[in-house]
Amino acid sequence: MSKKDFNHSDQKVPFTDTLMVRDSCLCLHVRRAARTIARRFDDAFRPLDLTSGQFSLLMSLNRPYPPHMKDVADLLAMDRTTLTANLKPLERRGLIKITPDPKDKRGRLLTLTNDGMALLTRAFPIWQKTQSDLESLVADSNAEQLLADLIILSQEPQ
C-alpha cells in the first residue's frame, strides 16, 4: 500500500472501536493519569519555582557520587538531547553543575550544588504531602501494586 493509498482510504473505523479504545487503552489512561499527576505536583511545587520534572531530575542527582548523563537519562527514560535541554535551566539557576568526567573527558558528570540541595530539601516535604494525597485517592486499590505494575510497563521490551 502506497502512502497515497494509506492516506486516502475509504475504510472507516467504527465508532464502537473508538469507544472500546477510550475505555480500555492502557496508553491513553496512563498518559491521562501522568498528565494529571504531573499537574498536581507542578501546582504543589510552584511556590518554589520548580516543576515536577525538575524535581525528579534534581532527585535523580541526589547520590553519593555524581552520575553520568547516560545514567540519569536511562533512569528518567529520556534521550540525552532531552536531558540536556532539561538540565540547562537548572544549571542557569545554579542548582546543578555539569563537569567533564576526569576518567573520560567525553563523558559528563552531574552534581547538585549547595543551592540545588537546599531547594531539594525544601521540595521533598511538598513531594511527600502530594504523594500521600495521591496515594489516598487509590487507597481502596493497591497503590503498591499499581506502582509495581507501572514499573513493569516502563521496562523496555527485550
C-alpha positions as CSV (number, residue, x, y, z in Angstrom):
1,M,0.0,0.0,0.0
2,S,1.5,3.3,-1.0
3,K,1.5,6.4,1.2
4,K,-1.1,8.0,-1.0
5,D,-3.4,4.9,-0.7
6,F,-2.8,4.8,3.1
7,N,-3.9,8.5,3.5
8,H,-6.9,8.3,1.3
9,S,-8.5,5.0,2.3
10,D,-12.3,4.8,2.0
11,Q,-12.3,2.5,5.0
12,K,-13.7,3.8,8.3
13,V,-13.0,2.8,11.9
14,P,-16.4,2.2,13.6
15,F,-17.3,4.5,16.4
16,T,-17.7,1.4,18.6
17,D,-14.0,0.8,18.2
18,T,-13.3,4.4,19.3
19,L,-15.4,3.8,22.5
20,M,-13.5,0.5,23.1
21,V,-10.2,2.2,22.9
22,R,-11.4,5.1,25.1
23,D,-12.5,2.6,27.7
24,S,-9.6,0.2,27.6
25,C,-6.4,1.7,26.2
26,L,-3.6,1.5,28.7
27,C,-1.6,4.1,26.8
28,L,-4.4,6.6,26.8
29,H,-5.1,6.1,30.5
30,V,-1.5,6.1,31.6
31,R,-0.9,9.3,29.7
32,R,-4.0,11.0,31.1
33,A,-3.0,9.9,34.6
34,A,0.6,11.1,34.1
35,R,-0.5,14.5,32.9
36,T,-3.0,14.9,35.8
37,I,-0.5,13.7,38.4
38,A,2.3,16.0,36.9
39,R,-0.1,18.9,37.1
40,R,-0.8,18.2,40.8
41,F,2.9,18.1,41.5
42,D,3.6,21.2,39.3
43,D,0.9,23.1,41.3
44,A,2.4,22.0,44.6
45,F,6.0,22.9,43.6
46,R,5.0,26.3,42.0
47,P,5.9,28.3,45.1
48,L,9.5,27.0,44.8
49,D,9.6,27.9,41.0
50,L,10.0,24.2,40.3
51,T,8.2,21.8,38.1
52,S,7.6,18.1,38.8
53,G,10.1,17.2,36.0
54,Q,12.7,19.4,37.5
55,F,12.1,17.9,41.0
56,S,12.6,14.4,39.5
57,L,15.7,15.5,37.8
58,L,17.2,17.1,40.9
59,M,16.2,14.0,43.0
60,S,17.9,11.7,40.4
61,L,21.2,13.6,41.1
62,N,20.9,13.1,44.9
63,R,23.5,10.3,45.0
64,P,26.7,9.6,46.9
65,Y,28.7,10.1,43.7
66,P,27.9,12.3,40.7
67,P,26.1,10.2,38.0
68,H,26.9,10.3,34.3
69,M,24.4,11.9,32.0
70,K,23.7,8.5,30.4
71,D,22.7,7.0,33.8
72,V,20.3,9.9,34.6
73,A,18.8,9.7,31.1
74,D,18.3,6.0,31.5
75,L,16.6,6.4,34.9
76,L,14.3,9.1,33.6
77,A,13.6,7.3,30.3
78,M,14.9,10.4,28.4
79,D,17.2,10.7,25.4
80,R,20.4,12.7,26.0
81,T,19.2,15.6,23.9
82,T,16.0,16.0,26.0
83,L,18.0,15.6,29.2
84,T,20.5,18.3,28.1
85,A,17.6,20.6,27.4
86,N,16.1,20.0,30.8
87,L,19.4,20.5,32.6
88,K,20.1,23.9,31.1
89,P,17.6,25.9,33.2
90,L,18.7,24.1,36.4
91,E,22.3,24.9,35.5
92,R,21.5,28.6,34.8
93,R,19.8,28.8,38.3
94,G,22.9,27.4,39.9
95,L,21.2,24.3,41.1
96,I,23.4,21.8,39.3
97,K,26.9,21.6,37.9
98,I,27.9,19.7,34.8
99,T,31.6,18.8,34.7
100,P,33.7,16.6,32.4
101,D,34.4,13.1,33.7
102,P,38.0,13.1,34.8
103,K,38.3,9.5,33.6
104,D,36.8,10.2,30.2
105,K,36.6,13.8,29.0
106,R,33.8,12.9,26.6
107,G,31.5,12.0,29.5
108,R,29.7,14.5,31.7
109,L,29.0,14.2,35.4
110,L,26.1,15.9,37.1
111,T,26.2,17.3,40.6
112,L,23.7,19.0,42.8
113,T,25.1,22.3,44.0
114,N,24.5,23.5,47.6
115,D,21.6,25.7,46.3
116,G,20.3,22.6,44.4
117,M,20.4,20.5,47.6
118,A,18.7,23.4,49.6
119,L,15.9,23.5,47.1
120,L,15.5,19.7,47.1
121,T,15.4,19.8,50.9
122,R,12.5,22.3,50.7
123,A,10.8,20.5,47.9
124,F,10.9,17.0,49.5
125,P,8.2,17.6,52.1
126,I,5.9,19.0,49.4
127,W,6.5,15.9,47.4
128,Q,5.7,13.7,50.4
129,K,2.4,15.5,51.0
130,T,1.4,15.4,47.4
131,Q,2.4,11.8,47.0
132,S,0.4,10.9,50.1
133,D,-2.7,12.8,48.8
134,L,-2.5,10.9,45.5
135,E,-2.0,7.6,47.2
136,S,-5.1,8.2,49.3
137,L,-7.1,8.5,46.0
138,V,-6.3,4.9,45.2
139,A,-6.5,3.7,48.8
140,D,-9.2,1.2,48.0
141,S,-7.0,-0.4,45.5
142,N,-3.4,-1.3,46.0
143,A,-1.1,1.7,45.4
144,E,2.0,-0.5,45.8
145,Q,0.7,-3.0,43.2
146,L,-0.1,-0.1,40.9
147,L,3.4,1.3,41.2
148,A,4.9,-2.2,40.6
149,D,2.7,-2.6,37.5
150,L,3.8,0.8,36.2
151,I,7.4,-0.1,36.7
152,I,6.9,-3.3,34.7
153,L,5.2,-1.4,32.0
154,S,8.0,1.1,31.8
155,Q,10.6,-1.5,31.1
156,E,11.9,-1.6,27.5
157,P,10.9,-4.7,25.6
158,Q,13.7,-7.3,25.4
